[in-house]
């Protein structure tokens, strides 16, 4: 991989100011599992249930999702930093100790906070990535805190950062949030 230009590095640092959750996207190609850590995930639609991930061109996970037309998005628990790192190693073997082929036919990451099993709905090329829209065919979640990624480091939620039940976090006056 070529070194990043000064502008690219500065942009990466800038978008790193946005804290995100951490996911592992898994798929398979010809019975061979593939997966990668990413934070470019978002919910898109409630009708139908759609989510979106951004996968880099040339990755095995993107190739597998295109081939199988299936993927799972696994939202990692705060204590799964080791899992995030295991799936983040370029070219490494699939870290099978962290995943299981579930009864639905998807590779799921063990102990994930949430799992969304998807059929590929559409793929849109956007620069050096493909935006993969998945239609959620089944999902599950469990209690716990998510793993957070911010400015190149892992973390979690702080108790004092949580909004107490019943508190309003913003008031709309019709011209934006105060």
Long-range contacts (C-beta under 8 A, 24 or more apart in sequence): 1-90, 13-151, 16-150, 16-151, 16-152, 17-150, 17-151, 18-150, 19-148, 19-149, 19-150, 20-148, 20-149, 20-150, 21-75, 21-76, 21-146, 21-147, 21-148, 21-149, 22-75, 22-76, 22-80, 22-84, 22-146, 22-147, 22-148, 22-149, 22-154, 23-53, 23-73, 23-74, 23-75, 23-76, 24-73, 24-74, 24-76, 24-83, 24-84, 24-87, 24-109, 24-112, 25-53, 25-55, 25-61, 25-65, 25-71, 25-72, 25-73, 25-74, 26-61, 26-71, 26-72, 26-74, 26-99, 26-106, 26-107, 26-108, 26-109, 27-61, 27-64, 27-65, 27-68, 27-70, 27-71, 27-72, 27-107, 28-64, 28-68, 28-70, 28-107, 29-60, 29-63, 29-64, 29-67, 29-68, 30-67, 32-64, 32-94, 33-64, 33-94, 33-96, 33-99, 33-101, 33-107, 34-60, 34-61, 34-63, 34-64, 34-94, 35-61, 35-87, 35-94, 35-95, 35-99, 35-107, 35-109, 36-60, 36-61, 36-87, 36-88, 37-84, 37-85, 37-87, 37-88, 39-149, 40-129, 41-73, 44-133, 48-121, 48-135, 49-135, 49-136, 49-139, 50-121, 50-133, 50-134, 50-135, 50-136, 51-116, 51-118, 51-133, 51-134, 51-136, 52-131, 52-132, 52-133, 52-134, 53-131, 53-132, 53-134, 54-126, 54-129, 54-130, 54-131, 54-132, 55-129, 55-130, 55-132, 56-128, 56-129, 57-128, 57-129, 57-130, 62-130, 62-132, 65-120, 65-123, 65-132, 66-120, 66-123, 69-119, 69-120, 70-105, 70-106, 70-117, 70-118, 70-119, 70-120, 71-106, 71-118, 71-120, 71-132, 71-134, 72-106, 72-107, 72-108, 72-109, 72-115, 72-116, 72-117, 72-118, 73-115, 73-116, 73-118, 73-134, 74-108, 74-109, 74-112, 74-114, 74-115, 75-112, 75-113, 75-114, 75-115, 75-116, 75-141, 75-146, 76-109, 76-112, 76-113, 76-146, 76-147, 77-111, 77-112, 77-113, 77-144, 77-145, 77-146, 77-147, 78-144, 78-145, 78-146, 78-147, 78-148, 78-156, 78-157, 79-147, 80-109, 80-111, 80-112, 80-147, 81-147, 81-154, 83-109, 84-147, 84-154, 104-137, 104-138, 112-142, 113-141, 113-142, 113-144, 113-145, 113-146, 114-139, 114-140, 114-141, 114-142, 115-139, 115-140, 115-141
